[in-house]
Amino acid sequence: MDEKSNAAIPYKSQGFKEVNDIQQVGEYSYDVNGNMLIDKNAGITTNILYNYLNLPQMVVKEGTAINYLYDASGRKLRKTVGTTTDDYVDGLQLQTVGTTTTIKFMATEEGRANWNGTTSPYYYHYDLKDHLGNTRVTISEAGAVLQEDSYYAFGMQIPGKSFNPTNKYLYNGKELQAEIGWYDYGARFYDPTLGRFTAYNYHLIK
């Protein structure tokens, strides 16, 4: 009989992070207000800059800067990534690429009215949601399926279960910040990979 008391038993994590994959020291760091500064797993290795409302003002991920502008109450007005700027005006979303500005869409109760720049200016997309408010299917006026989305329990999209990701208003109906993988909940941002918000809830101290 062979001695097996010191044998190493291999294991597989079935798609999740294995325990010995976590090698870096200080993969996450936070400021004194509890705001996330660093997330090395997500490629954010430069401190996130926050404004006085503890909302992210600039996030640099893998060399790309994402800049946000808010009004005094914390409502998001603008997002800029490189030469592309998205402006948010009371349900109307505009996009400027270089010097050209176009209307992306106008939010409706059931989805979006999209501008196509012709004499028949709008075509409609409708979001079908589950009981938690998560967008599962986006359809056209004719009923054609344009996009499908599936999620893990805390909002991360399931690989291979989503297609044609044009609509960004997904988990709980919140806008996905595709560049960093967070959802904008208004008062703060949410990271579905960690299943937690990136800042504390300042409404609790009022």
C-alpha positions as CSV (number, residue, x, y, z in Angstrom):
1,M,0.0,0.0,0.0
2,D,1.4,3.4,-1.0
3,E,1.6,6.4,1.4
4,K,-0.9,9.1,0.2
5,S,-1.1,11.4,3.1
6,N,0.8,14.2,1.3
7,A,-0.8,13.7,-2.1
8,A,-2.0,16.8,-3.9
9,I,-5.6,16.5,-5.0
10,P,-6.3,18.6,-8.2
11,Y,-9.7,20.4,-8.7
12,K,-11.4,22.4,-11.3
13,S,-13.6,25.4,-10.6
14,Q,-16.1,25.0,-13.4
15,G,-15.6,28.5,-14.8
16,F,-15.3,30.3,-11.5
17,K,-12.0,31.8,-10.2
18,E,-9.8,29.2,-8.6
19,V,-8.5,30.0,-5.1
20,N,-4.9,29.9,-6.3
21,D,-5.7,32.3,-9.2
22,I,-5.6,35.2,-6.7
23,Q,-1.9,36.1,-6.7
24,Q,-1.7,39.9,-6.5
25,V,-1.4,41.8,-3.2
26,G,-3.9,44.6,-2.8
27,E,-6.2,43.8,-5.7
28,Y,-8.8,46.2,-4.4
29,S,-8.4,49.5,-2.5
30,Y,-10.8,52.1,-1.2
31,D,-10.7,55.6,0.1
32,V,-11.8,56.8,3.5
33,N,-15.3,57.2,2.3
34,G,-15.6,53.6,1.2
35,N,-15.3,54.4,-2.6
36,M,-13.5,51.9,-4.7
37,L,-10.2,53.2,-6.0
38,I,-8.4,50.2,-7.5
39,D,-9.7,47.0,-9.1
40,K,-6.7,45.2,-10.6
41,N,-8.9,42.3,-11.8
42,A,-10.9,44.7,-14.0
43,G,-7.8,46.5,-15.3
44,I,-8.3,49.6,-13.2
45,T,-4.9,50.2,-11.7
46,T,-5.0,54.0,-11.4
47,N,-7.0,55.6,-8.6
48,I,-10.6,56.4,-9.6
49,L,-11.3,60.1,-9.2
50,Y,-14.6,60.9,-7.4
51,N,-16.5,64.2,-7.0
52,Y,-17.9,65.7,-3.8
53,L,-21.0,63.4,-4.1
54,N,-18.7,60.4,-4.3
55,L,-19.7,59.7,-7.9
56,P,-16.9,58.6,-10.3
57,Q,-15.6,61.5,-12.2
58,M,-12.8,59.7,-14.1
59,V,-12.1,56.0,-14.4
60,V,-9.0,54.8,-16.3
61,K,-9.1,51.2,-17.5
62,E,-6.2,49.7,-19.4
63,G,-5.1,53.2,-20.5
64,T,-8.6,54.4,-21.6
65,A,-10.1,57.3,-19.6
66,I,-13.9,57.4,-19.0
67,N,-15.0,60.9,-17.8
68,Y,-18.3,61.7,-16.3
69,L,-20.1,65.0,-15.7
70,Y,-23.0,65.5,-13.3
71,D,-25.3,68.3,-12.2
72,A,-25.3,69.6,-8.6
73,S,-27.8,66.9,-7.5
74,G,-25.7,64.1,-8.9
75,R,-27.7,63.4,-12.1
76,K,-25.4,62.2,-14.9
77,L,-25.2,64.7,-17.8
78,R,-22.3,63.5,-19.9
79,K,-19.9,60.6,-20.5
80,T,-16.8,61.0,-22.6
81,V,-14.6,58.2,-23.9
82,G,-11.9,59.4,-26.3
83,T,-13.6,61.4,-29.1
84,T,-17.1,60.0,-28.3
85,T,-19.4,61.9,-26.0
86,D,-22.8,60.8,-24.8
87,D,-25.2,63.5,-23.4
88,Y,-28.2,62.8,-21.2
89,V,-31.0,65.3,-21.4
90,D,-34.2,64.2,-19.6
91,G,-34.7,60.9,-21.3
92,L,-33.1,62.0,-24.5
93,Q,-29.6,60.6,-25.3
94,L,-27.3,62.2,-27.8
95,Q,-24.0,61.1,-29.1
96,T,-21.1,63.2,-30.5
97,V,-18.3,61.5,-32.4
98,G,-15.7,64.0,-33.3
99,T,-17.7,67.0,-34.4
100,T,-20.8,65.1,-35.5
101,T,-23.8,65.0,-33.1
102,T,-26.8,62.7,-33.5
103,I,-29.8,61.7,-31.5
104,K,-29.4,58.1,-30.3
105,F,-32.8,57.7,-28.8
106,M,-35.6,59.0,-26.6
107,A,-36.6,56.8,-23.6
108,T,-40.2,55.6,-23.5
109,E,-42.1,53.6,-20.9
110,E,-41.6,50.4,-22.7
111,G,-38.2,51.0,-24.4
112,R,-36.8,53.5,-26.8
113,A,-37.8,55.7,-29.7
114,N,-34.8,55.7,-32.0
115,W,-34.0,58.5,-34.4
116,N,-33.0,57.5,-37.9
117,G,-32.6,61.0,-39.4
118,T,-35.1,60.7,-42.2
119,T,-38.6,62.1,-42.8
120,S,-40.0,59.2,-40.8
121,P,-37.8,60.0,-37.8
122,Y,-38.6,57.3,-35.2
123,Y,-38.6,53.6,-35.0
124,Y,-39.4,51.8,-31.7
125,H,-37.7,49.1,-29.7
126,Y,-39.5,47.4,-26.8
127,D,-37.9,45.8,-23.8
128,L,-39.4,42.7,-22.3
129,K,-38.5,42.4,-18.6
130,D,-38.7,39.7,-15.9
131,H,-40.3,40.1,-12.5
132,L,-37.1,41.8,-11.2
133,G,-37.1,44.5,-13.9
134,N,-34.2,42.9,-15.8
135,T,-34.3,43.3,-19.6
136,R,-34.4,39.9,-21.1
137,V,-35.5,40.5,-24.7
138,T,-35.5,43.6,-26.9
139,I,-37.9,43.4,-29.9
140,S,-38.7,45.7,-32.9
141,E,-42.0,47.1,-33.8
142,A,-42.6,44.1,-36.1
143,G,-41.9,41.7,-33.2
144,A,-38.5,40.6,-34.4
145,V,-36.0,39.6,-31.6
146,L,-33.1,42.1,-31.6
147,Q,-31.3,41.2,-28.4
148,E,-31.5,38.6,-25.7
149,D,-29.8,38.9,-22.3
150,S,-29.3,36.4,-19.4
151,Y,-27.7,37.1,-16.0
152,Y,-26.1,35.5,-13.0
153,A,-27.8,36.2,-9.7
154,F,-26.0,39.5,-9.1
155,G,-26.3,40.9,-12.6
156,M,-23.2,39.7,-14.5
157,Q,-24.2,38.6,-18.0
158,I,-23.9,34.9,-18.7
159,P,-21.3,34.3,-21.5
160,G,-22.8,32.8,-24.5
161,K,-26.4,33.5,-23.4
162,S,-26.6,37.1,-24.7
163,F,-26.4,38.3,-28.2
164,N,-26.3,41.5,-30.2
165,P,-25.7,43.7,-27.1
166,T,-26.9,47.1,-28.5
167,N,-29.3,48.0,-25.7
168,K,-27.3,48.9,-22.6
169,Y,-30.3,49.2,-20.2
170,L,-30.2,45.7,-18.8
171,Y,-29.9,44.5,-15.2
172,N,-32.8,46.1,-13.1
173,G,-33.2,48.3,-16.2
174,K,-30.0,50.2,-15.3
175,E,-27.5,51.5,-17.9
176,L,-24.5,49.3,-18.4
177,Q,-21.2,51.2,-18.6
178,A,-19.7,48.9,-21.1
179,E,-16.2,50.2,-20.8
180,I,-15.9,49.3,-17.1
181,G,-18.7,46.7,-16.7
182,W,-20.6,48.7,-14.0
183,Y,-24.3,49.6,-13.9
184,D,-25.3,53.2,-13.2
185,Y,-27.9,53.2,-10.4
186,G,-28.0,57.0,-10.3
187,A,-26.8,57.6,-6.7
188,R,-23.9,55.2,-7.2
189,F,-22.5,52.6,-9.5
190,Y,-22.8,48.8,-9.1
191,D,-20.2,46.1,-10.0
192,P,-22.1,42.9,-11.0
193,T,-18.8,40.9,-11.0
194,L,-18.4,41.6,-7.2
195,G,-22.1,41.8,-6.5
196,R,-21.6,45.1,-4.6
197,F,-21.8,48.9,-5.1
198,T,-18.6,50.8,-5.7
199,A,-19.5,53.5,-3.2
200,Y,-21.4,53.7,0.1
201,N,-25.1,54.9,0.2
202,Y,-24.8,58.5,1.3
203,H,-28.6,58.7,1.7
204,L,-28.2,56.6,4.8
205,I,-26.5,59.4,6.7
206,K,-29.2,62.0,5.9
